[in-house]
């Protein structure tokens, strides 16, 4: 079941990659691993937080 729309997913993937790059370049901080969360949720199209608060940015109604 997807609850993240195309634009939302694209933004998540970009932000995730940027944050993840902090592990390898830039300040080389471990906080960059936080980027895995938006990257994975963007790739699969499902955000558990959206589910908790009842938000859905996906234009296609999916069956649950």
C-alpha positions in Angstrom: 0.0 0.0 0.0 1.4 3.3 -1.0 0.7 6.6 0.7 3.4 8.9 -0.9 2.8 10.6 -4.2 5.4 11.0 -7.0 6.6 14.5 -6.0 6.8 13.5 -2.4 8.7 10.4 -3.2 11.1 12.3 -5.5 11.9 14.9 -2.8 12.4 12.1 -0.2 14.9 10.3 -2.5 16.9 13.5 -3.2 16.9 14.5 0.5 17.9 11.0 1.5 20.8 10.9 -1.0 22.0 14.4 0.2 22.0 13.3 3.8 23.6 10.0 3.1 26.4 11.9 1.2 27.3 13.5 4.6 28.7 10.1 5.7 31.3 10.1 2.8 31.9 13.7 1.9 31.5 17.1 3.7 31.6 16.9 7.5 31.7 13.1 7.4 29.3 12.8 10.3 27.3 9.7 11.2 24.1 11.7 11.3 24.1 11.3 7.5 22.8 7.7 8.0 19.5 9.4 9.0 19.2 9.8 5.2 18.3 6.1 4.9 14.8 6.9 6.3 13.7 9.3 3.6 15.5 7.3 0.9 13.8 4.0 1.7 10.4 5.6 2.2 10.8 7.4 -1.1 11.8 4.3 -2.9 9.0 2.1 -1.6 6.3 4.8 -1.6 5.1 4.2 2.0 5.7 6.4 5.0 4.7 4.9 8.4 4.3 8.4 9.9 1.8 9.3 7.2 -0.2 6.2 8.1 -0.2 7.3 11.8 -1.5 10.8 11.1 -3.8 9.8 8.3 -2.0 11.7 5.5 -2.0 10.4 1.9 -0.2 12.2 -0.9 -0.7 9.4 -3.4 -3.3 10.3 -6.0 -4.3 6.7 -6.6 -6.6 5.2 -4.0 -5.1 1.8 -2.9 -7.0 -1.0 -1.3 -6.1 -1.8 2.3 
